[in-house]
Every structure is written in C-alpha cells, then in structure tokens.
C-alpha cells in the first residue's frame, strides 16, 4: 500500500495492512508504515464509511480492476503521481 498526504509534501509512505477489529460502532483498521518511517497507524471506519466505500467501488472501471485475474498474480507497477 502506498500513501501520500498533503501534510508530508511529496513524501510517499509504504505501508501494510496489519489487522482489522470491530470496536463498538467502528471497525479499527491497523496499518503499519514501513518506509521511510515506521509508524503504527489506526483508522476507524463506521458502517456509513463502509457503505460509501462499497458505493464508490461499484463503478464499472473499479469492478473491472477487481475482476482482472492477471493483476492478482503480478507485482503492481508504481501508479506515478497519485
């Protein structure tokens, strides 16, 4: 996973999803950044967030992205400036 933030300028964080756990009315997503710094990042998702994520992923282009089986078995290329 690659992450960028306007607060970090052009710095790009490389991270991995570590875990996801329910806590009260939230899902807690645990992400560990590994480069250039080692941070433990936690994000909360509510059902409203998950619903929004499902809705925005129902676009034909995104469904095609998920259904392209060739992507599942190769190393992804860097997306460039995202």
C-alpha positions in Angstrom: 0.0 0.0 0.0 1.3 3.5 -0.9 0.1 6.5 1.0 0.5 10.2 0.4 -0.5 13.2 2.5 -0.5 16.9 1.7 1.0 17.4 5.1 4.0 15.3 4.2 4.8 17.2 0.9 6.0 14.7 -1.7 6.9 12.0 0.8 5.4 8.7 0.0 4.7 6.1 2.7 4.9 2.4 2.1 2.6 0.6 4.4 1.0 -2.8 5.0 -2.5 -3.6 6.5 -1.9 -5.4 9.7 -5.3 -6.1 11.2 -8.9 -5.0 11.4 -11.0 -5.4 14.5 -14.5 -4.3 15.5 -14.8 -1.9 18.4 -18.2 -0.6 19.5 -19.7 1.1 16.4 -16.4 1.2 14.4 -14.0 -1.1 12.6 -10.4 -0.3 13.5 -8.0 -0.7 10.6 -4.4 -1.2 11.7 -1.8 -0.1 9.2 2.0 -0.2 9.7 4.1 2.1 7.6 7.5 0.6 6.8 9.2 3.2 4.7 10.6 5.9 5.1 9.4 5.8 8.8 7.9 3.1 10.9 4.6 4.3 12.2 1.6 2.4 13.6 -1.5 4.0 12.1 -5.1 3.3 13.1 -8.1 4.3 11.1 -11.7 4.0 12.2 -14.5 3.0 9.8 -18.2 3.2 10.6 -20.9 1.4 8.7 -21.5 4.8 6.9 -17.9 4.7 5.7 -18.1 1.1 4.5 -21.4 1.8 2.7 -19.8 4.8 1.0 -16.7 2.7 0.0 -19.0 0.0 -1.5 -21.0 2.6 -3.4 -17.9 4.3 -4.9 -16.4 0.9 -5.8 -19.5 -0.1 -7.9 -18.1 1.8 -10.9 -17.6 -0.3 -13.9 -13.9 0.7 -14.1 -13.3 -0.4 -10.5 -15.2 -3.7 -10.9 -13.1 -4.4 -14.0 -10.0 -3.7 -11.9 -11.0 -6.3 -9.3 -12.1 -8.9 -11.9 -8.9 -8.7 -13.9 -7.4 -12.0 -12.7 -3.9 -11.2 -14.2 -3.4 -8.4 -11.7 -3.8 -10.9 -8.8 -0.5 -12.7 -9.7 1.9 -10.0 -10.7 3.8 -7.3 -8.8 1.9 -4.0 -9.2 3.6 -1.1 -11.0 4.0 2.2 -9.3 1.0 4.4 -10.1 3.1 7.5 -10.7 1.8 10.8 -9.3 -1.5 10.0 -7.5 
